[in-house]
């Protein structure tokens, strides 16, 4: 018990626990405001889900009225929102999908792993390529390698993500090296577990490249610019004058300060996990959240859209908290 209390006291002393408690309070307020705003925006759209069914002569008026009562669409917008919010607080129930006639939570959990796999693989590859290339370009400023990387970054930023996806899709159709779409092969269920992992990885290559090629260029340029700015500071010149090895000056003194803006950016990258993979999911038929959300918006499946927006807001909050903690670790001067 004494050991636990000491850990709590140490956490309070260094401000980490206070930061987490403060962020938790802000998160609850943010989620509440985000849910209210999202619901209001959804209500501004003309009509509702049942309008799509009224054109079907096989659906009777009595059935439409029954569905209206079942989904709570006969209530006022305020009543619908309060009812939905109370179900979340009391039961953890995000409502029922109009289209799939299933709980929204089960739909999201079914699609979430595929989106997270695609997004995380893209982030790892993007940062694993962009950060070293940005450092290399800064260290070799104005040399041929730096100029080549600048040209590549300009080309990468100039290409829209859907054009990159289309080119990669054309490559998949032109060569048998890569699958055209989907997450698994037709014979996936008959494979041993090792082959199943390899099969998913094989299908993951092109969607990951589609996301990486459009995002690494800006990150590489940002890393280069930050490091060049830090290398011009007086304390770096002082470290060099003291005779410190150039590798220590760059990778210990300069890089640690240049990386801070990128840590903040990482928090926003974490928040974009759910939405960033939409283009790749659409073109490569990847069974993730992006396609589900698009169908929900088109069909005005309110509760699926609401839960997706709330999940995006939650990811933004988690990303910002992680960025704050990483910044405190990377730079002890940051206290809040």
ROMARBA-814102 format. One record per residue (C-alpha): residue in one letter; x, y, z. Coordinates in steps of 0.02 Angstrom, whole numbers, plus 50000, padded with zeros to 5 digits. Layout:
BEGIN
AXYZ/...
! end
This chain:
BEGIN
X500005000050000/X501425011650043/X502245007849875/X500645012149782/X500465028549876/X502275032949837/X501975029949652/X500425041049658/X501365054749749/X502795053849622/X501555055049478/X500725070049556/X502395078049591/X503005076949410/X501315082949344/X500895067549240/X499365062749343/X498745080849346/X498945081549157/X497945065549133/X496555071249249/X496465088049161/X496405079748990/X495055067649051/X493935082149104/X494235090948938/X493885074748845/X492165072548924/X491655090348882/X492355088648704/X491435072348671/X489805079748735/X489955095248627/X490535085148476/X489055073248492/X487805087648504/X488565096748355/X488655080948250/X486845076548287/X486285094148244/X487205093548077/X486425076648037/X484695083748073/X484995098047950/X485065085447806/X483385084647715/X482325069447748/X482845053547839/X483195035247810/X481355030847786/X481215042447637/X482245029847539/X480955016347578/X479405026347535/X479775024247349/X479645005347368/X477825000147331/X478074983647423/X478274992547591/X476604997447665/X476215013347759/X475935003247918/X477674995747903/X478435012947879/X477545019348035/X478145004048131/X479955007248077/X479765025548123/X479265020948300/X480595007348310/X482015019248264/X481315033748366/X481115044648212/X479365049748270/X480175059448413/X480835077148404/X482705079348366/X483055084348547/X482165068848613/X483115057848490/X484785065048546/X484395063748732/X483775045848710/X485325040948612/X486505049248737/X485635041048886/X485785023848805/X487665026648786/X487905032448966/X486825019049046/X487025003848934/X488495007748818/X487255005848675/X487605016748522/X485945012548441/X485405001148300/X485905002948118/X484415006648008/X485184998047858/X485944982447937/X484664980348079/X486124976848196/X486894985848342/X488064999748288/X489414994048410/X489494976648331/X489644984248156/X491064995748208/X492024982248301/X491844970848150/X492634983648031/X493844992348150/X495264979348148/X495444980547958/X495534999647962/X496754999848108/X497874987048021/X497934997247861/X498155014047949/X499485008248072/X500494999647936/X500425015747835/X500975026547983/X502415014948027/X503015014447846/X502775033247821/X503725038347977/X505015024747953/X505435031747781/X505105050447800/X506075053847961/X507735045947905/X507575054047733/X507215070947812/X508755069347923/X509815063847776/X509215078647671/X509595091147810/X511325084147843/X511725084247657/X510925101147619/X511045106847437/X511955091147382/X511275080247242/X510405068547365/X509505083147449/X508965090147281/X508325073147225/X507325071047386/X506585088547364/X506025084147188/X505235067947250/X504365076947392/X503645089947272/X503005075947160/X502285066647309/X501355081847373/X500735086247199/X499915069347169/X498155067847241/X497895052147344/X496555045247229/X497725046847077/X499055036947171/X497765023747216/X497175022547035/X498965020446971/X499305006647096/X497664998347052/X498154998846869/X499814990846918/X498884977047009/X497804973446857/X499324973346741/X500384961146841/X499994945446940/X501204950747079/X499854959447181/X498014955847214/X496764967947139/X495744970647297/X495024963547456/X495874958647617/X496054939847589/X496104927147449/X494664915447404/X495584900647481/X496034910047641/X495014898747757/X495954883247700/X497684890547737/X498724887247894/X498894902148012/X500624907147948/X499994907347768/X498464917347825/X499594930847897/X500624931347737/X499044932047631/X498384947247726/X500104955247714/X500114952147526/X498434960847507/X499034974847622/X500494980447513/X499624991247383/X498364999947499/X499795004047618/X500845011047476/X499365021547417/X499255029847588/X501125031147616/X501615038947449/X500415053547475/X500905057347655/X502775054147672/X503285069047563/X502605082547679/X503295073947833/X505015072147755/X505065090647710/X504485095447885/X505855084947964/X507155092747850/X506585110447885/X506495108148073/X508225100348083/X509005113847973/X508235127248084/X508935119148241/X510655116648163/X510775135548141/X510515139048327/X511925145948433/X511995131348554/X512335119548407/X513785130548352/X514425130348531/X514325111348538/X515325110248378/X516605122748443/X516865111648596/X517435097748480/X515945086048500/X515785072948362/X514635078548221/X513535063148244/X513255067648427/X512865085748382/X511565080348254/X510765064948331/X510815070048515/X510755088948529/X509915094548367/X508725080148331/X507955080148504/X507365098048481/X506895096248299/X505765081448335/X504565090848451/X503415097848314/X503335080548236/X502775072948401/X501325085248403/X500935080348224/X500935062048276/X499445065648389/X498445071648240/X499055056848136/X498355045348269/X496695054448258/X496625052048070/X496785033148081/X494935030648048/X494705043347908/X496405042947823/X496175025547750/X494545029747663/X495265031947487/X496265015947495/X494795006247565/X493665012447426/X494835008647280/X495544992347345/X493914985447415/X494664984747589/X493304979647716/X493584993847838/X492625008047919/X492805020147774/X491605011047660/X490385007947803/X490355026447848/X490105031647666/X488615019947650/X487915026347815/X488035044547760/X487205040547593/X485785030947675/X485635043347821/X485975029347945/X486115042048086/X486755031348229/X488155023448127/X488735040748072/X488605047548250/X489595033148324/X490935035148190/X491095053848224/X491215050548411/X492555037548381/X493535050148276/X493395063148415/X493975050348543/X495475045748435/X495915064248422/X495875065948611/X496925050248637/X498165056148506/X498365073048589/X498615065048761/X499945053448689/X500785068248604/X500795078048768/X501575063448863/X502885060748727/X503305079248727/X503545079148915/X504705064248897/X505685071648750/X505825089148824/X505825090349016/X505595109349001/X503785106548951/X502735106449109/X500955107749042/
! end
